[in-house]
Amino acid sequence: MSFSSLLGLPAELQARSFELVDHILLIEVAATASESACPGCQCQTSRIHSHYTRKAADLACGGHQVRLILHVRKFFCTNRDCPRKIFAERLTAFLEPWARVTTRLGQEIEAIGLASCGRLGARLGSRLSIETSRTSILRRVMKLASPETDQVVHLGVDDFSFRRGRTFGTVLVDLQRHQILDLLPDRQKETAAAWMKKHPEITHVSRDRGSEYASAASAGAPQAIQVADRFHVAKNLSEAVQQLLARVLLEMKAASQGAEAATEARGDSLLPIEEWRPAQEESVKQTIATRRAERQERYQQVIALCEQGLTSQEMALRLGMKARTVREWLHKGVAPDTRPRRKYRSDFDPYAPYVLKRWQEGQHSGRQLWREVRFQGYSGSERMVYRFLETLKTNEIVTSAGTHRLPHYTSTAAVWLFMRHPDHLDEIEREDLAAFRLAHASLNTTYQFVQDFLQMMRDREGERLDAWLTQVHESGLPELQSFAHGVGQDKAAVQAGLTLPISNGQVEGQVTKIKLIKRMMYGRATFPLLRQRVLHAL
Ligand SMILES: [Zn+2]
């Protein structure tokens, strides 16, 4: 391998010698091509006019800065019609005319500039034996040409905060290619519309629920279908639900303060509803007794072996138990069954207060009561309802003070019980949700509306939107009505969002990327520099 190819020099350049002076590697390089093309007329010529030298910094080598001393030539142009008589030979791809840094070193500096900010870039460069400055890094980054935006069919548009939430910009995303297309310095409709006008090929614009981007799309891409982003629609819905919850919970709190005083006045030797338990069946009782006896016997064995001086490891091995369990039993010094049994809970418990109330009102049909609690979300067995009624016949059960255990939820936290898919709630959350739905008829109705809307959204059943809006308008729930009113004003776009698979979901990720880049710039980012760094991000 020749020295020249080791350095990655182009074929027409030949390394002649090298020398280390003050930690800088000086490499003498000569141009060897016998001909050169005139930049004026492209004619090849071999008539050399003169020799001269150029200097250029190149990629570091072995931890040394490298300076090339290039011996190059001037040629005569032999074309009589060409206005240029003499020209310097071109090394274009490797070294631009007049450049003092090779193209490949320039690209390295750009990469450093894109990955860090100017000041840090200069320090990093010095560690990598690349001599550069903050300003020259920034100048290089700013000079990078904006990538050509070719065909964009599905455009996602959203805002992002720039400079601590005081200034906002707009991000435009190609939803099909998952690429940021451009950043705009504000979120005004004129700016976004002007950008869209240059792209008559756009067929769909996915946007938030604000009026700015809606008007931008109408003005800039009138041919496109507007799609209200599902995430933003769901967010609006959750805001409406939160307002509703805040109002209803406040009303209920006021009402329950009266009820609490009344219950306390009654005093009680009665069975609080939280403590009702269905009687255990005979076979269950039997099983529990057997297990208990077995454990007791085993415990006696552990004690006996312990007295013989065996270690817990040896005892565990002999009894086929875990050493940790043996140690735990010995440490506690009691029969293992004393572990308190978990409070028995069933899916039915949250509905017990409701059934009790209905029972007291005179509804004694198990089947009817089962139907009613099912309507409120109970998904357990009918048998459990009957077992509860059995208990009611033999005990006097009271609902305890406060009736419903809701207070540990703020309306903000409760919203998520209403918004999440019921399958994604854990056991306790399901109970809490049931308690909310039972606590107030309007909460139950709200829950049904919310879940119906979300299902429409998940299953892309936009054609049901009209019916849903009509029902909500008739519901008498002002917060949901106001949400429905807003949806009605932007109905075509919301309906498209509920029907088409297009969404701005990925834009969120792109905005996160912008934030990361912004943060790396230590808040000193000017918009043009941020835009360059985002569009050319590595
Ligand atoms: Zn020429």
Residues whose N, C-alpha, C, O or C-beta is under 5 A from the ligand:
A	BS01	ZN	C38 G40 C41 Q42 C77 N79 C82 R84
